[in-house]
Amino acid sequence: MTNIETRLETKDWQAITKELHDKGFVIIKDVLSIQECDELITGYNAGDTYRKTISMERYRFGLGEYKYFQYPLPALINGLREMVYAKIAPIANEWMKELKLNREFPATHREMKKLCGEHGQEKPTVLILKYAEGGFNTLHQDLYGEVYFPMQMVFLLDQINQDYTGGEFVITEQIPRAQSKANVLTPDLGDMVIFTTNFRPVKGSSGYYRVNMKHGVSPLHSGKRHSLGIIFHDGLN
């Protein structure tokens, strides 16, 4: 864990904070190593650390499959969840103040889990998603219950344009009284994307207003694509 902690500490968190505030998302390069990505994919195909498997087509979520981890989480994932949460919780609380929402998130992820538990949300929401040719994920928000943290992250585990083509990460913004805006991202193997779970503040002429956001994955043209999704709040089921 010292290695991943060192990698995270070397990132420019001042610049990350600014980009999150300006856009609601940011790509942080080279957080996971090739070996770590390979181990996560191998674990998906052969591991027994999962509590539930979801066929996306069955629920009309898209075309693909994902598996939710069970507790205890693997050390790498748990470390990422706790370390990144501590970095971005102050940003989340600043967003709440700007939007004049009576909500404050705890400083540590341990306290965030406790808050979720007090509302009956005790199931881990960390997951790995797998898509094959033609696979996609419809636009959505990962809320899971009454308590939700306003940011989450995803890690790409395959090499774009080598292991797969297409499959871009899409984030849409619903600006009040305007058409939706689409942001198309192409993070690479080992990159971390932090992005808003459901909304972000935007400064207007009369103060801050709320912009609702959704995310998804465009159809794959070829190959296979795996990603690790880390959501900071737990779920009901």
Secondary structure, DSSP 8 states (H G I E B T S, - for coil): -HHHHHHHHTS-HHHHHHHHHHHSEEEE-S-S-HHHHHHHHHHHHH---EEEEEETTTTTSEESEEEEE-SS--HHHHHHHHHHHHHHHHHHHHHHHHTT-S----SSHHHHHHHHHHTT--B---EEEEE-TT-EEEEE----SS---SEEEEEE-S-BTTTEEE--EEEEEE-TTS--EEEEE---TT-EEEEESSEEEEEETTEEEEEEEEEEE--EEEE-EEEEEEESS-B--
